[in-house]
Amino acid sequence: MLIPYVLVAVSLQRAHGYLIEEYLKSLGFFGIEMSTLYRTLRQLEKDGLLLSAWEPGPTGPARRVYTMTEAGRTWLDSWAGALELYRGMIDRFFGLYTAARPPGSATGPGGEPRPGG
């Protein structure tokens, strides 16, 4: 599930690893290891979804900055389309599930009591 979020981060702006990490943390990916992120970035580059170039840091060493390729944009668009279909299926399920329950029902699936019900 990390790959689409990394691609979204890079699609928003050219970014180096630390900036991508900060973006992922803002979305709730608190436990991500930097080594995992950098392996993912390198694999995405190898797969042709990202490009990278070394750029001088403002006050320190050079940093590898990532940009999305056209193939990366195509992959991300495809992923978003698949998730849109999946979301529609989930919405339909909950519409059917809610309609099948009697009003005021205090039980969950399988008949077990709901918390607070």
N, C-alpha and C positions, 0 to 999 in steps of 0.2 A: 504494500500500500504506500510505500515511501516514494516510489518513482513518480507517480502523477503529481504529488505535492512538490517534489523537487522541480519538475518541469514547469509547474505553475509559477513557482518562485522565480525561475529564470526567465519565464515569459513576461513577467512584470517589469523586469529590468536586468541588465547585465549584472552579474553578481559573483563575488568570491565566496569561498566556503563558509567563512564566518557569518557573512550576511545571510546566506541561505539557512545556516543553522539558527540564527535569530528569528528568521521568518517561520521556520518549522516550529520553534518553541512557542511562538505567538499563537500557533494553531493547536497547541497541546502536545506536540511531540517532545516531551521533556526528557525522556530516557534515551534519546538517540546518541550513539557514540560517534565522535568525529571520524573515527576510522571507518565506520560503516558509511557515513555520509560521503567521505572521500572515495571509498571503493565504488559507491553507487555513481558518483559523478564521473569517475574514470570509465566505468562500464558504459554509461550513457554516451560518453564521448566515443568510445570504441564502437558502439552500435550506431554511431552517426546521428544521434539525437541532439547532442550538444557539441559545441566547439569551445576551445579554451585558448587563452593567450596569456603570457606573463606580462604583467603591467607593474610599474613601480608603485610601491605603497606610499601613502602620503608622508609617513614619518618613519618608515621601516623598510624591511625587505620587500622584494617584488612578490606579488600575489597572482595566483592563477585566477583569471576572470572568465566566467562561463557565459556563453550566449546560446540561444536555441537555434537549431537549424530548421530548414523547411520540413525535413523528415520528423523532427521533434514536434513541430506544430501539428503535423498530420497525425502523429501518434497520439498527442494530447487531445486533439479534436475527436479522434476515434474513441478514446477512453471516455471522454465526456458523453459522447453519444450512447455508449454502452451503459453508462451509469444512469443516464436519463431514462432509458428503457427499463432498467432495473428499478428505478424509483417509481415509475409508473406501475410496475407489477406490485411493489410493496404497497403503494397507495390503494390499488384495487383490492389487495388482500385485506387491508385494514377497513376499507369500506364495507366489504362483505362480512368481515368478522364483527364489526360494530352493528351492522344491520341484523345479524343473526342472533345477537344477544338480546334478551328481554330488557326493557327499560329498567334501570335501577339495579341491574344484576350485580351481585357482590361476589361473584366467583370468576376466577380466571380460567384459562384453557385447562381442560381436564377436570373441571369442577372443584379445584382446590380454592379455598377462601382467599380473597384478595387482601393484601395488607390494608388495614383500616376499614374493611368491608364487612 
